[in-house]
Amino acid sequence: MSLIASNSAIPENLGYLQRLIAKDDKDKLLDYLSKQTEPLARDWPTTMNMVLNKYAGDIAFCSGDYEQAEAIYSDTSDGALILGENLLRLAESVDRVGRRDEAMILWRDRMTARPWQVNTWFKVYD
């Protein structure tokens, strides 16, 4: 946690971000956020790969680059595990690139592991 805290900071000027949000300027907003997430490119310890994959994958996913998101979410290098939200986003990324059968397997694995999370059940049902 101290590693993350020491490498994170609230931007000095939130006004620009707030204006982009108010204007709903997605292109400029994504550009701004990608510059703010440059700490993801730092030399982090390999024990942080799951955290880095989560955020880097989310950026690719929210940018509509589902193939890149899939590659990031499925990265198990250096012993990283695919857990929780990453598994759901991996399944969603696979589905959005047209591989629904593979996505269904991932969603069903999630349903087996966490049957109380009904949103996954609804997704598979739909």
C-alpha distance (Angstrom), angle and dihedral (degrees) to the residues before:
residue distance angle dihedral
M1 . . .
S2 3.78 . .
L3 3.81 89.6 .
I4 3.80 90.9 55.8
A5 3.81 93.4 42.9
S6 3.80 92.9 50.1
N7 3.81 91.5 50.9
S8 3.79 97.7 45.1
A9 3.75 131.4 78.1
I10 3.77 137.4 170.0
P11 3.81 108.5 -113.5
E12 3.79 112.5 -103.5
N13 3.79 93.4 -130.8
L14 3.79 114.5 43.4
G15 3.81 91.7 166.4
Y16 3.80 93.2 85.4
L17 3.80 91.5 50.3
Q18 3.79 91.3 48.0
R19 3.83 91.3 50.8
L20 3.81 91.1 51.1
I21 3.79 90.3 50.4
A22 3.81 92.1 47.5
K23 3.84 91.6 49.5
D24 3.82 90.8 44.3
D25 3.81 88.7 -134.1
K26 3.80 97.6 166.8
D27 3.80 97.0 -180.0
K28 3.80 94.5 53.3
L29 3.80 91.1 39.8
L30 3.81 92.3 54.6
D31 3.80 90.3 46.2
Y32 3.81 90.8 50.8
L33 3.80 93.3 47.0
S34 3.79 93.3 47.5
K35 3.79 89.5 55.5
Q36 3.80 90.6 48.8
T37 3.81 91.1 52.9
E38 3.81 95.2 56.7
P39 3.82 88.4 115.9
L40 3.82 85.6 75.4
A41 3.80 87.8 72.2
R42 3.81 93.9 56.2
D43 3.77 122.1 108.2
W44 3.80 98.7 -89.7
P45 3.79 123.1 178.7
T46 3.80 112.9 -95.0
T47 3.80 89.1 -116.7
M48 3.82 86.3 71.9
N49 3.84 95.1 58.1
M50 3.81 93.7 104.9
V51 3.81 90.8 54.2
L52 3.80 93.5 44.4
N53 3.80 91.5 47.5
K54 3.79 89.8 51.9
Y55 3.80 94.3 54.9
A56 3.80 98.2 36.4
G57 3.80 90.0 47.0
D58 3.79 91.4 49.0
I59 3.80 90.8 52.6
A60 3.81 91.7 51.5
F61 3.82 91.7 43.9
C62 3.81 94.0 49.6
S63 3.80 89.3 46.9
G64 3.80 89.7 56.8
D65 3.81 94.2 -113.0
Y66 3.81 95.4 130.7
E67 3.80 95.2 165.4
Q68 3.81 90.7 56.2
A69 3.81 90.3 43.8
E70 3.81 90.0 52.5
A71 3.80 91.2 51.1
I72 3.80 91.9 50.0
Y73 3.81 97.2 43.2
S74 3.82 91.4 48.3
D75 3.82 94.4 49.5
T76 3.80 108.9 123.2
S77 3.80 97.0 167.3
D78 3.78 117.4 141.1
G79 3.80 90.6 17.9
A80 3.80 97.4 -61.7
L81 3.79 113.4 161.2
I82 3.80 127.8 -142.8
L83 3.77 103.7 -126.5
G84 3.78 141.5 158.8
E85 3.75 116.5 -25.5
N86 3.80 92.4 9.4
L87 3.80 90.0 62.9
L88 3.80 91.4 50.0
R89 3.80 92.5 47.2
L90 3.80 90.4 46.0
A91 3.80 89.5 54.3
E92 3.80 91.3 46.7
S93 3.83 91.2 48.8
V94 3.81 91.4 50.1
D95 3.81 89.9 49.1
R96 3.79 92.9 49.3
V97 3.81 92.5 54.3
G98 3.81 88.4 55.4
R99 3.80 103.6 -97.0
R100 3.79 99.9 118.4
D101 3.83 95.6 156.7
E102 3.81 91.0 58.7
A103 3.80 90.8 45.3
M104 3.81 90.3 52.6
I105 3.80 90.4 56.0
L106 3.81 90.5 52.7
W107 3.80 92.7 46.3
R108 3.81 91.3 48.7
D109 3.81 90.4 50.4
R110 3.78 87.9 53.3
M111 3.80 91.2 48.3
T112 3.79 90.2 52.8
A113 3.79 92.8 48.2
R114 3.81 95.6 44.2
P115 3.79 110.5 19.8
W116 3.81 92.3 167.4
Q117 3.82 92.0 67.1
V118 3.77 97.2 91.3
N119 3.80 95.7 -179.4
T120 3.79 88.8 73.2
W121 3.81 89.6 51.2
F122 3.81 89.9 51.4
K123 3.81 91.3 49.0
V124 3.80 92.2 52.3
Y125 3.78 91.8 44.7
D126 3.82 91.8 51.9
